[in-house]
Amino acid sequence: MKRIVVLGAGFAGLIAAIGAARKLAELKIAQSEASVTVLNRDRWHAIRVRNYETDLSEVRVPLGDVLAPIGVDLAVGEMTGLDCERREIAYTAEGRPFSLSYDRLVFALGSELARPPIPGLAEYGFDIDTYDAAEKLAAHLTALPRRPDEPGRFTALVVGGGLTGVEAATELASRLPEIAAGGPARVIVADRAARIGSNMGDGACAVIAEALAALGVETRTGVTIAAIDRQGVVLSSGERIAAATVVWCGGMRAHPLAAAVPGEHDGFGRIAVDRFLKVPGDHGVFAAGDCAAALVDGEHASVMSCQHARPMGRIAGHNVVCDLIGETPIPIDIGYYVTILDLGAWGAVYTEGWDRKVAVTGAAAKETKRLINQQRIYPPRSRDPAEILAAAAPVTQAPPPQIHERR
Ligand SMILES: Cc1cc2nc3c(=O)[nH]c(=O)nc-3n(C[C@H](O)[C@H](O)[C@H](O)COP(=O)(O)OP(=O)(O)OC[C@H]3O[C@@H](n4cnc5c(N)ncnc54)[C@H](O)[C@@H]3O)c2cc1C
């Protein structure tokens, strides 16, 4: 009996596990001959990209609804170690240590928010990296009206003007005034770069600037954070901002356990994989999603995004079975790159191509963003095995629609 283990049930891991089960079913290989097991820290598939949204009620899908109907086993626990020579995984569940052995592995533990040692960040900073963190921020925001009426009670400072920070700030621009119920509310976004959203390219940057201005979001650029305390922050410029809410959006790094996989790692700690998502060498390890770096079209390196994590997962799931049975694997080949950034009540911006040309803005782009966040990136929730398996066929989805007309 052969065992395929998938580490992580996020965008890459869940679809990799389904993809492996799909390929085994296609080959009519019985579960008694080859099994698929997913190890995840909890029982949820987190739609992590939605953590900036106000309503978190639909941002998690029970893994059992997707995995049980297709016969994939779920182990719930916190992975703590990996020995690629012995092909063994160490994890803990309910405080007890366990181990899991494998014949083939898909490493898909994703990424984590980078947390530099800024004084006060760990104690007073919030973030939206995980569902738990987003819930903690939501509870804090809801409780603000019950706090003493001090300066900065309804001020939120978002640190990091990348994609996550801009989405957080533009959403807070509507959410905080509602919580303040007529009181003075301020949202500020700060970044060390000269412009907010600078990695989105010049065209999108101008759109972001327009949206921030229209929403009344203040900006601080060319600054870093010197320290955070209960009352607010001190910027590197010396400015003190009273803010009860500081949301840290300082960029992502590959999961630290990616370092346990032999071979090359890039500057983000991502595991270098070939076009088949395989880690070079003879360890039987594949990697996909934020913890892996692959050339997605033979030229461009994958970007930490669910846009790349999902097709990488599909291909890794398919290929891990090919590797097990000696069939020719399929290379990843994603022929397009788009970005759709939510800009709160102002709308969104949809860019096309690796040079990020602005294609659609405002309410029309927001329609596409809603379609992505609420439908396109969800696994089937029908519990229908055929529908679930079909969702992991090793093909790339067409780009999201560009909706130009306002309806
Ligand atoms: C607020 C926010 C907005 C974003 N917006 C966008 C966007 O608009 N577009 C886009 O393309 N991308 C966006 N991203 C990035 C996107 O969420 C990631 O690129 C994507 O989640 C990567 O998928 P993954 O499967 O590699 O990792 P994840 O989805 O993070 O999955 C990792 C899985 O591993 C599990 N895990 C981690 N550590 C352990 C452990 N030690 N033991 C057991 N299980 C573990 C986790 O529970 C999780 O299930 C956004 C991210 C955030 C935080």
The ligand as a MOL file (V3000), in Angstrom:
LIG
                    3D

  0  0  0     0  0            999 V3000
M  V30 BEGIN CTAB
M  V30 COUNTS 53 58 0 0 0
M  V30 BEGIN ATOM
M  V30 1 C -5.7090 39.2660 3.3650 0
M  V30 2 C -5.1380 38.5480 2.1900 0
M  V30 3 C -5.5790 38.8790 0.9140 0
M  V30 4 C -5.0780 38.2030 -0.1970 0
M  V30 5 N -5.5510 38.5330 -1.4300 0
M  V30 6 C -5.1610 37.8350 -2.5040 0
M  V30 7 C -5.7190 38.1010 -3.7800 0
M  V30 8 O -6.5240 39.0040 -3.9420 0
M  V30 9 N -5.3160 37.3240 -4.8120 0
M  V30 10 C -4.4180 36.3060 -4.6670 0
M  V30 11 O -4.1230 35.6110 -5.6430 0
M  V30 12 N -3.8560 36.0420 -3.4690 0
M  V30 13 C -4.2070 36.7740 -2.3800 0
M  V30 14 N -3.6530 36.4940 -1.1470 0
M  V30 15 C -2.6060 35.4730 -1.0470 0
M  V30 16 C -3.2100 34.0740 -0.9380 0
M  V30 17 O -4.0570 33.9840 0.1770 0
M  V30 18 C -2.1110 33.0520 -0.8180 0
M  V30 19 O -1.2220 33.2210 -1.8920 0
M  V30 20 C -2.6820 31.6420 -0.8280 0
M  V30 21 O -3.4430 31.4260 0.3410 0
M  V30 22 C -1.5810 30.6020 -0.9520 0
M  V30 23 O -2.1280 29.3200 -0.9170 0
M  V30 24 P -1.3250 28.1340 -0.1960 0
M  V30 25 O -2.1480 26.9190 -0.3390 0
M  V30 26 O 0.0630 28.1150 -0.6530 0
M  V30 27 O -1.2750 28.5560 1.3370 0
M  V30 28 P -2.5170 28.7520 2.4180 0
M  V30 29 O -3.7340 29.0580 1.6360 0
M  V30 30 O -1.9980 29.6940 3.3760 0
M  V30 31 O -2.6410 27.3000 2.9960 0
M  V30 32 C -1.6890 26.7460 3.8820 0
M  V30 33 C -2.3800 25.6590 4.6910 0
M  V30 34 O -1.4140 25.0160 5.5220 0
M  V30 35 C -1.9130 24.9050 6.8450 0
M  V30 36 N -0.7640 24.9170 7.7560 0
M  V30 37 C 0.1600 25.8950 7.8880 0
M  V30 38 N 1.0860 25.5260 8.7800 0
M  V30 39 C 0.7520 24.2930 9.2240 0
M  V30 40 C 1.3410 23.3760 10.1310 0
M  V30 41 N 2.4870 23.6300 10.7860 0
M  V30 42 N 0.7240 22.1830 10.3370 0
M  V30 43 C -0.4240 21.8850 9.6900 0
M  V30 44 N -1.0160 22.7170 8.8050 0
M  V30 45 C -0.4350 23.9080 8.5710 0
M  V30 46 C -2.8320 26.1060 7.0090 0
M  V30 47 O -3.7810 25.8900 8.0340 0
M  V30 48 C -3.4780 26.1880 5.6230 0
M  V30 49 O -4.6120 25.3810 5.5380 0
M  V30 50 C -4.1180 37.1740 -0.0260 0
M  V30 51 C -3.6480 36.8610 1.2660 0
M  V30 52 C -4.1490 37.5290 2.3630 0
M  V30 53 C -3.6580 37.1730 3.7400 0
M  V30 END ATOM
M  V30 BEGIN BOND
M  V30 1 1 1 2
M  V30 2 1 2 3
M  V30 3 2 2 52
M  V30 4 2 3 4
M  V30 5 1 4 5
M  V30 6 1 4 50
M  V30 7 2 5 6
M  V30 8 1 6 7
M  V30 9 1 6 13
M  V30 10 2 7 8
M  V30 11 1 7 9
M  V30 12 1 9 10
M  V30 13 2 10 11
M  V30 14 1 10 12
M  V30 15 2 12 13
M  V30 16 1 13 14
M  V30 17 1 14 15
M  V30 18 1 14 50
M  V30 19 1 15 16
M  V30 20 1 16 17
M  V30 21 1 16 18
M  V30 22 1 18 19
M  V30 23 1 18 20
M  V30 24 1 20 21
M  V30 25 1 20 22
M  V30 26 1 22 23
M  V30 27 1 23 24
M  V30 28 2 24 25
M  V30 29 1 24 26
M  V30 30 1 24 27
M  V30 31 1 27 28
M  V30 32 2 28 29
M  V30 33 1 28 30
M  V30 34 1 28 31
M  V30 35 1 31 32
M  V30 36 1 32 33
M  V30 37 1 33 34
M  V30 38 1 33 48
M  V30 39 1 34 35
M  V30 40 1 35 36
M  V30 41 1 35 46
M  V30 42 1 36 37
M  V30 43 1 36 45
M  V30 44 2 37 38
M  V30 45 1 38 39
M  V30 46 1 39 40
M  V30 47 2 39 45
M  V30 48 1 40 41
M  V30 49 2 40 42
M  V30 50 1 42 43
M  V30 51 2 43 44
M  V30 52 1 44 45
M  V30 53 1 46 47
M  V30 54 1 46 48
M  V30 55 1 48 49
M  V30 56 2 50 51
M  V30 57 1 51 52
M  V30 58 1 52 53
M  V30 END BOND
M  V30 END CTAB
M  END
